[in-house]
């Protein structure tokens, strides 16, 4: 069924993004800061955990479709945090722009998929 495949793509996409983001945030230069700070480790732990949760959703993609809603919320909030960091001068535009573009793209795809799979 194409709708199940669409959900699985979303779970894999979200998990992969979480694992990459969890690793990247532990590298200060990639995180847009000069040195490691404690919240980076906390965020990485949450990102890895969320990625595992999305992989677990693969086992029952239809029944766990609801997981896309909090995942979209997290992605949007991460985008807003990046935007706020840009506005206060904590990180520069070159650091923020790819992240914002990724947040917008992934959240739009997940929202589309959630709506598209409503009638399963």
N, C-alpha and C positions, 0 to 999 in steps of 0.2 A: 504494500500500500504506500503510495507516494506521500501521504500526510505523515505517516509514521517515520518515513525516511527524512522528511523535513524536520521533524522534532529531533531525531537523532543527530542531524547535522548541527542543529542549534546547541545540543548538549555538548557535542565534541568541540564546537567552536568556542563556547563559553569556557569549557575546561581548559582547552589549549591556551586561550587568552589569559586565564587565571594563573596557570603554571608559568607562562612567560612573564607576566606582570609580577608574579611573586618572586621570580629570580631577578628581574631587572631592578625592582625596587630595593634590592639588597646591595646594589652597586651605586654608591653615592653619586658618581659623575652622571650616571644614567637617570638617577632620581632627581637631578637638578640641584643637588646640595654638595657642599664641599667635603663632608665627612658623614660617617654612619651615625644615625641617631636611633634611639630605642624604638620610636613609633614605626620605623621602617621594618623592624623585625616583627612587630605586632601585625602590621598590615600583611607582610609576607605569609605569616601563619594563617591569617584569615583567607587570603587568596588561595593558598594551597588547599585549605579545607573546603572552600566553596567549589574548587575544581573537582575534588573528590566527590562532593555531593552531586555535581552535574553528571559525573561518570556513573554514579549509582542510579541516576534517573534513566540511564540507557536500558536498565533491566525491565522497566515497565514504562515505556515512553508516553503512552496515552494517559495512564493513571497519574503520572507525575508531571504532566503538562503544566500544572499550576506553578511549578518551580520557575517557569519563565518570568512570572510576574515579579517576584522579589529579585530575580537576576537582573531584569531590566531596571528596576529601581536602583540597585547597586551600581550598575553601569552609568546611569544618569547622574547619580550622586558623585561618582568618581569624576565624571566630566565636569560637574559644577565645582568640585574641589580643585581640579586643575585650572579651571577658569579663574576661580578666586585667587589661587596662587599666582597666576599671571597678573591679575589686577593689582595685587599688593606688592608686586615686584619680587616675590620669592623665587620664581623661576622665569626663564625667558620664553619668548614666543616660539623659538625653534624647538624647545622641549615640549611645549604645550600643544602646538598645532597637530602633530601626528596623533597624540593621545586623544584630543577632542574629535578628530576625524574618525578614529577608530571607535570611540564611544558612540558617536552618532550612527555610524554604519551598523555596528553590532546591535545596538538597541533597536534601531529601525527594523532590522532583519528579524530579530526575536519577536517584536511586536507584530509584524506582518505574519510570522509563522503562528503565533498564538491565535490571532484572529482567523487565519486560514484553516487552522485545525480545530476550530470550535465545534464543528459538526461531526466529529468522529464518534 
